[in-house]
Amino acid sequence: MKKTILLILLTISITSCKSQEEIDFKVGYLPNYNYTLTQKQISENNVKYIASDEILQNLKNNGVENPTITKDTSLLKSISKTGRLKGNEFPIDIELLESNNPSLTSGTKFFGKSVDGKTKIDSIYSSTMTEEKKRTLLPAMESMMNQIKYPNRKIKVGESFEQKKPNVNANCRCHN
């Protein structure tokens, strides 16, 4: 009898430890939580100028290297606090705790809500930002927060998915 119970328990524990074949991957805010975010973004831009020898020489004389390579690192730390669910929405308050971006200083706050899983930013508080800058930043922040769209299905282990975005063509043609 003891051996039978032990065998049953062993079988249950082995089957429950089996790894998942797929996961339901849902990313977003939930009501009544605090989220801390530390984001470090490193970007490198390479610009190669293609022009006549005269223009290239003029660029060189003015101290412009060809190609021009720039590297930038941005750091952002924030805390997001979500409130109580009311119907299909709940409030979200985001405060920047640390930032090396002069436009997004520590203490800047974003107020908004999550409606059906999408973030809507209503207003921005900043002691240093102009009203014009706030109006420009508001839709950009909202767009950035709603950018990644995960498939509305289970994703199998090892499977990948692709998200296509409009391509911005940064080619520059120089003329005399």
C-alpha positions as CSV (number, residue, x, y, z in Angstrom):
1,M,0.0,0.0,0.0
2,K,2.8,2.4,0.9
3,K,4.6,1.6,-2.4
4,T,1.4,2.3,-4.3
5,I,0.9,5.7,-2.7
6,L,4.6,6.5,-3.2
7,L,4.3,5.6,-6.9
8,I,1.2,7.8,-7.3
9,L,2.9,10.7,-5.6
10,L,6.0,10.3,-7.6
11,T,4.0,10.1,-10.9
12,I,2.1,13.3,-10.0
13,S,5.2,15.2,-9.0
14,I,7.0,14.2,-12.2
15,T,4.1,15.2,-14.5
16,S,3.6,18.5,-12.7
17,C,7.3,19.3,-13.1
18,K,7.2,18.9,-16.9
19,S,8.1,22.1,-18.6
20,Q,5.6,24.3,-20.3
21,E,5.2,23.8,-24.0
22,E,3.7,27.3,-24.5
23,I,2.9,30.4,-22.5
24,D,0.2,32.9,-22.7
25,F,2.4,36.0,-22.9
26,K,0.4,39.1,-21.8
27,V,2.3,42.3,-21.0
28,G,0.7,45.3,-19.4
29,Y,-0.3,47.0,-16.2
30,L,-2.6,45.5,-13.7
31,P,-4.7,47.5,-11.2
32,N,-3.4,48.1,-7.7
33,Y,0.3,47.5,-8.3
34,N,3.5,49.4,-8.1
35,Y,6.0,48.8,-11.0
36,T,9.6,50.0,-10.9
37,L,11.5,50.3,-14.2
38,T,15.1,50.8,-14.9
39,Q,15.9,51.3,-18.5
40,K,19.3,51.7,-20.2
41,Q,19.3,52.4,-23.9
42,I,22.4,52.4,-26.0
43,S,22.3,53.7,-29.5
44,E,25.0,54.0,-32.2
45,N,24.5,56.1,-35.4
46,N,26.7,55.9,-38.4
47,V,26.3,58.6,-41.1
48,K,28.3,58.2,-44.3
49,Y,28.2,61.3,-46.5
50,I,28.2,60.6,-50.3
51,A,28.8,63.8,-52.3
52,S,31.2,65.5,-54.6
53,D,34.9,65.7,-53.6
54,E,34.4,69.5,-53.1
55,I,31.5,69.0,-50.6
56,L,33.3,66.2,-48.8
57,Q,36.4,68.4,-48.5
58,N,34.2,71.3,-47.2
59,L,32.8,69.0,-44.5
60,K,36.3,67.8,-43.6
61,N,37.5,71.5,-43.3
62,N,34.6,72.2,-41.0
63,G,35.6,69.3,-38.7
64,V,32.9,66.8,-39.9
65,E,34.2,63.2,-40.0
66,N,33.1,60.9,-42.8
67,P,31.6,58.6,-41.6
68,T,30.3,60.4,-38.5
69,I,29.7,57.9,-35.7
70,T,27.8,58.9,-32.6
71,K,27.1,56.8,-29.5
72,D,24.5,57.7,-26.9
73,T,23.4,56.1,-23.7
74,S,20.2,57.0,-21.9
75,L,19.2,56.0,-18.4
76,L,15.7,56.2,-17.0
77,K,14.4,55.0,-13.7
78,S,10.7,55.3,-12.8
79,I,7.9,54.1,-10.6
80,S,4.4,53.5,-11.9
81,K,1.5,53.2,-9.5
82,T,-1.8,51.8,-10.7
83,G,-5.1,52.3,-8.9
84,R,-8.4,50.6,-8.5
85,L,-10.2,49.0,-11.4
86,K,-13.4,50.8,-12.4
87,G,-15.1,49.0,-15.3
88,N,-12.5,48.5,-17.9
89,E,-10.1,51.2,-16.8
90,F,-7.8,52.1,-13.9
91,P,-5.5,55.1,-13.2
92,I,-1.8,55.1,-13.8
93,D,0.7,57.6,-12.2
94,I,4.3,57.5,-13.4
95,E,7.1,59.4,-11.7
96,L,10.6,59.7,-13.1
97,L,13.1,58.9,-10.3
98,E,16.3,59.3,-12.3
99,S,17.1,60.4,-15.8
100,N,20.1,61.6,-17.7
101,N,17.8,63.3,-20.3
102,P,17.7,67.0,-19.7
103,S,14.1,67.2,-21.0
104,L,12.9,64.4,-18.6
105,T,14.1,65.5,-15.2
106,S,13.7,63.6,-12.0
107,G,10.3,64.4,-10.4
108,T,8.5,64.7,-13.7
109,K,5.1,62.9,-13.4
110,F,2.8,61.5,-16.0
111,F,-0.9,61.0,-15.2
112,G,-3.1,58.7,-17.2
113,K,-5.1,55.5,-17.3
114,S,-5.2,52.1,-18.7
115,V,-8.3,51.4,-20.8
116,D,-8.7,47.9,-22.2
117,G,-4.9,47.3,-21.9
118,K,-3.9,50.5,-23.7
119,T,-2.2,53.4,-21.8
120,K,-3.7,56.9,-22.2
121,I,-1.6,59.8,-20.8
122,D,-3.8,62.7,-19.8
123,S,-1.3,65.2,-18.3
124,I,2.3,65.9,-17.4
125,Y,3.7,67.6,-14.3
126,S,7.1,69.1,-14.5
127,S,8.7,72.1,-12.8
128,T,11.1,72.6,-15.7
129,M,9.1,71.7,-18.8
130,T,7.3,74.3,-20.9
131,E,3.6,73.8,-21.8
132,E,4.6,73.4,-25.5
133,K,7.1,70.7,-24.6
134,K,4.4,68.9,-22.5
135,R,2.0,69.0,-25.5
136,T,4.7,67.5,-27.8
137,L,5.8,64.9,-25.3
138,L,2.3,63.7,-24.3
139,P,1.5,61.8,-27.5
140,A,5.1,60.6,-27.9
141,M,5.0,59.0,-24.4
142,E,1.6,57.5,-25.1
143,S,2.8,56.0,-28.4
144,M,5.9,54.6,-26.8
145,M,4.0,53.0,-24.0
146,N,1.6,51.3,-26.5
147,Q,4.3,50.3,-29.0
148,I,4.9,46.6,-28.5
149,K,2.1,44.4,-29.6
150,Y,2.3,40.8,-28.6
151,P,0.4,38.1,-30.5
152,N,-3.1,37.4,-29.1
153,R,-2.4,33.7,-28.8
154,K,-0.1,31.4,-26.8
155,I,3.5,31.4,-27.8
156,K,5.4,28.1,-28.0
157,V,8.8,27.8,-26.4
158,G,11.5,28.8,-29.0
159,E,8.9,30.5,-31.2
160,S,9.5,34.1,-32.3
161,F,7.2,36.8,-33.7
162,E,7.8,39.9,-35.7
163,Q,6.4,43.4,-35.3
164,K,6.6,45.6,-38.3
165,K,6.9,49.4,-38.0
166,P,7.0,52.1,-40.6
167,N,10.5,52.6,-41.8
168,V,12.0,56.1,-41.5
169,N,14.3,56.8,-44.4
170,A,17.1,59.0,-43.2
171,N,19.0,59.3,-46.5
172,C,20.4,62.8,-47.2
173,R,21.4,64.0,-50.6
174,C,23.7,67.1,-50.7
175,H,23.6,69.4,-53.7
176,N,25.7,72.5,-54.7
